Amino acid sequence: MLITPAYAQATGGGDTSSMMVQLAPLALIFVVFYFFLIRPQQTKAKQQRAMLDAVRRGDRIVTGGGLIGMRERARVYGGDVQAGPRQTGGWKVSARLLLDAGDAS
């Protein structure tokens, strides 16, 4: 054999420096994950919480539903919403709602 039995017997005492060398990459990965994933997510959640706490009654907000929600609401009342690009640039949005005589007041 090329490997002598003395090499196998040399690691029997539980060397602490070899354990530190094995744990160092794991600790480094945790630090990288904390600074690149966990901390930015916590910061973003804190900003969103502050933004939601600042919303008061009567504030104008735009939701992710946007035009789709407007179109569905117009359909409920028998109307329609059309949206499309203008030839000059930008967007044109038009809504037509059918109101009963009792709804006008």
Backbone bond lengths (Angstrom), bond angles and torsions (degrees), N, CA, C in turn:
res aa  C-N    CA-C-N  psi(-1)  N-CA   C-N-CA  omega(-1)  CA-C   N-CA-C  phi
1 M - - - 1.452 - - 1.512 109.73 -
2 L 1.340 114.69 151.30 1.443 119.83 -179.62 1.527 112.71 -88.16
3 I 1.325 118.20 -24.28 1.466 121.88 -178.17 1.523 107.93 -100.79
4 T 1.290 115.01 127.82 1.465 118.96 -178.59 1.517 109.88 -82.89
5 P 1.312 119.16 154.61 1.475 122.12 179.42 1.534 113.03 -64.13
6 A 1.317 119.28 -17.26 1.454 121.79 -178.42 1.525 111.70 -65.81
7 Y 1.325 119.37 -31.99 1.469 121.32 179.07 1.519 110.98 -66.26
8 A 1.298 117.58 -39.59 1.458 121.10 -179.16 1.515 111.17 -68.57
9 Q 1.290 119.39 -29.43 1.448 122.44 -178.17 1.529 111.92 -85.25
10 A 1.305 119.56 -13.45 1.452 121.86 -174.24 1.522 112.74 -73.88
11 T 1.330 120.57 -23.12 1.462 121.50 -175.29 1.517 112.54 -99.12
12 G 1.261 120.62 22.61 1.455 122.85 -175.72 1.509 115.11 -78.42
13 G 1.326 122.44 -15.42 1.448 123.66 -172.85 1.514 115.80 -88.46
14 G 1.315 122.17 -4.89 1.457 123.02 -178.81 1.517 111.45 72.72
15 D 1.275 117.82 63.75 1.462 124.01 -177.67 1.532 109.71 -65.38
16 T 1.355 117.83 125.17 1.469 121.68 -176.53 1.528 111.58 -74.38
17 S 1.326 118.50 -28.69 1.463 119.09 -179.67 1.530 111.17 -68.34
18 S 1.326 118.40 -35.06 1.461 120.05 178.06 1.528 110.66 -70.50
19 M 1.331 116.16 -31.73 1.458 119.04 176.64 1.534 110.39 -68.30
20 M 1.312 118.62 -38.45 1.456 122.75 177.99 1.528 110.37 -65.57
21 V 1.327 116.52 -38.52 1.461 120.57 178.91 1.532 109.74 -65.11
22 Q 1.315 117.88 -34.88 1.455 121.35 179.51 1.532 111.62 -74.40
23 L 1.325 118.27 -33.51 1.459 121.59 -178.32 1.526 113.46 -84.92
24 A 1.319 117.86 -18.33 1.468 121.17 -178.16 1.536 112.54 -60.70
25 P 1.329 120.86 -45.49 1.475 118.73 178.01 1.535 113.04 -62.95
26 L 1.327 116.48 -36.46 1.448 120.11 178.19 1.530 110.98 -64.56
27 A 1.320 117.00 -42.38 1.459 121.08 177.15 1.525 110.98 -65.45
28 L 1.311 116.92 -39.41 1.464 120.96 178.16 1.530 111.08 -63.51
29 I 1.311 117.13 -41.06 1.468 120.87 177.60 1.523 110.05 -63.13
30 F 1.322 118.25 -41.68 1.467 121.27 178.52 1.521 110.96 -62.25
31 V 1.323 117.84 -42.62 1.465 121.45 178.98 1.531 110.55 -63.31
32 V 1.316 117.01 -43.52 1.468 120.49 178.99 1.521 110.11 -63.13
33 F 1.333 118.37 -44.89 1.454 121.44 178.43 1.526 110.93 -61.58
34 Y 1.310 117.61 -39.64 1.460 120.40 -179.25 1.521 110.81 -63.26
35 F 1.326 117.61 -48.91 1.460 120.09 -174.87 1.533 113.50 -77.11
36 F 1.327 118.60 -26.59 1.454 120.09 -177.89 1.522 114.15 -100.67
37 L 1.331 119.23 -19.16 1.458 120.80 -177.64 1.522 113.30 -122.37
38 I 1.308 117.78 -54.61 1.461 121.31 -171.89 1.524 111.57 -71.97
39 R 1.306 117.96 -50.30 1.465 121.62 -176.51 1.533 112.74 -63.75
40 P 1.344 120.21 -45.94 1.468 118.46 176.95 1.529 112.87 -62.55
41 Q 1.332 117.69 -35.51 1.458 120.34 178.68 1.524 110.60 -66.24
42 Q 1.332 117.80 -39.87 1.458 120.77 177.42 1.521 110.94 -65.85
43 T 1.321 117.63 -39.13 1.460 121.71 178.46 1.525 110.34 -64.69
44 K 1.318 117.08 -42.83 1.456 121.25 179.26 1.528 110.61 -64.96
45 A 1.320 117.77 -41.32 1.460 121.14 178.61 1.526 110.91 -64.90
46 K 1.326 117.40 -37.69 1.460 121.37 178.43 1.529 110.76 -66.20
47 Q 1.334 117.87 -40.86 1.464 121.51 177.72 1.519 111.10 -65.19
48 Q 1.326 117.30 -41.27 1.452 120.81 179.84 1.526 110.36 -66.53
49 R 1.323 117.36 -40.39 1.461 121.21 177.91 1.525 110.69 -62.24
50 A 1.338 116.76 -42.25 1.468 120.72 178.63 1.520 110.79 -65.19
51 M 1.328 117.36 -39.24 1.463 120.99 178.97 1.530 110.81 -64.87
52 L 1.325 117.47 -43.33 1.461 120.31 179.48 1.520 111.86 -68.01
53 D 1.325 117.48 -34.10 1.465 120.53 177.16 1.522 111.69 -69.11
54 A 1.338 117.58 -25.08 1.463 121.42 -178.08 1.526 112.48 -82.88
55 V 1.339 118.41 -12.21 1.463 121.13 -179.33 1.519 109.14 -72.73
56 R 1.332 115.41 129.57 1.465 121.66 179.91 1.523 109.02 -120.22
57 R 1.310 115.63 166.15 1.458 121.64 178.23 1.527 109.54 -61.01
58 G 1.316 115.81 133.63 1.452 120.94 -179.90 1.521 113.91 93.15
59 D 1.330 118.44 -10.38 1.467 120.60 177.29 1.524 109.39 -68.61
60 R 1.311 115.44 145.41 1.460 120.40 178.16 1.525 108.28 -93.82
61 I 1.325 116.44 123.62 1.462 120.96 -179.15 1.520 109.08 -125.92
62 V 1.308 116.29 155.40 1.458 122.24 175.76 1.523 106.84 -116.58
63 T 1.317 115.51 123.32 1.455 119.68 -179.13 1.514 110.48 -93.74
64 G 1.299 116.25 171.58 1.459 121.05 177.41 1.517 111.66 -67.70
65 G 1.353 117.90 -23.58 1.451 121.46 178.98 1.512 112.66 -69.14
66 G 1.309 117.73 -34.42 1.456 125.28 175.24 1.508 114.91 39.33
67 L 1.327 116.95 -117.90 1.456 122.41 -176.07 1.519 112.74 -66.02
68 I 1.312 117.78 -32.82 1.462 120.09 -179.58 1.526 109.69 -64.52
69 G 1.324 116.93 -43.80 1.458 120.40 177.54 1.513 111.51 -64.56
70 M 1.330 117.92 -38.17 1.458 122.08 178.98 1.534 109.67 -65.53
71 R 1.314 117.43 -41.47 1.462 121.32 -179.70 1.524 111.18 -64.26
72 E 1.323 116.84 -43.63 1.461 120.61 -179.94 1.526 111.13 -65.54
73 R 1.319 118.12 -39.25 1.461 121.46 178.57 1.523 110.22 -66.79
74 A 1.332 117.75 -39.29 1.465 120.54 178.42 1.528 110.15 -65.18
75 R 1.306 118.49 -38.13 1.465 121.38 178.35 1.524 111.46 -63.73
76 V 1.316 117.17 -36.03 1.464 120.42 178.80 1.523 109.83 -60.02
77 Y 1.319 117.86 -37.65 1.461 122.50 -178.50 1.530 112.64 -93.20
78 G 1.315 118.44 12.42 1.453 122.09 175.51 1.523 114.39 82.12
79 G 1.300 118.23 16.94 1.463 121.53 -179.72 1.513 111.36 -110.81
80 D 1.313 114.78 -166.74 1.458 119.13 176.16 1.531 110.19 -149.90
81 V 1.298 115.26 161.21 1.463 122.94 177.88 1.513 107.24 -127.62
82 Q 1.320 115.69 131.31 1.456 120.44 177.32 1.523 108.45 -120.90
83 A 1.309 115.66 136.35 1.461 121.03 179.59 1.517 108.20 -138.81
84 G 1.319 115.33 141.23 1.449 119.10 178.14 1.516 110.92 -172.16
85 P 1.322 117.10 167.72 1.464 120.02 -178.74 1.538 111.18 -74.84
86 R 1.308 115.18 145.53 1.472 121.07 174.96 1.522 108.69 -84.87
87 Q 1.319 115.83 157.52 1.462 119.58 177.38 1.524 110.79 -70.63
88 T 1.328 116.58 -27.88 1.465 120.90 -179.14 1.516 112.41 -88.47
89 G 1.311 116.77 -0.41 1.463 120.54 -178.30 1.522 110.44 108.25
90 G 1.277 116.77 156.25 1.458 121.27 -178.36 1.525 111.25 84.86
91 W 1.329 115.10 -166.58 1.455 121.54 -177.34 1.514 110.11 -126.75
92 K 1.321 116.01 149.85 1.455 122.30 174.27 1.520 107.49 -118.21
93 V 1.315 116.18 127.79 1.456 122.18 178.45 1.521 107.34 -123.92
94 S 1.333 116.54 125.85 1.459 120.00 177.37 1.519 108.66 -130.77
95 A 1.329 115.45 140.77 1.463 121.57 -179.50 1.515 108.66 -126.40
96 R 1.324 116.27 140.85 1.455 122.27 177.26 1.520 106.50 -129.13
97 L 1.327 115.81 119.32 1.460 121.65 179.56 1.515 109.07 -117.28
98 L 1.310 115.94 137.10 1.469 121.63 177.26 1.521 107.34 -97.20
99 L 1.331 116.01 117.59 1.461 120.89 -178.47 1.512 110.58 -110.08
100 D 1.301 115.92 142.63 1.456 120.72 172.63 1.521 108.35 -79.04
101 A 1.334 116.77 164.41 1.465 120.85 179.20 1.523 110.92 -62.51
102 G 1.337 117.01 -32.24 1.470 120.87 179.80 1.523 112.93 -74.03
103 D 1.358 118.81 -21.46 1.463 122.61 -178.41 1.517 111.83 -82.12
104 A 1.340 118.67 -15.83 1.461 121.19 -174.08 1.521 112.44 -71.35
105 S 1.319 118.87 -23.90 1.463 119.15 -177.73 1.495 113.14 -88.40
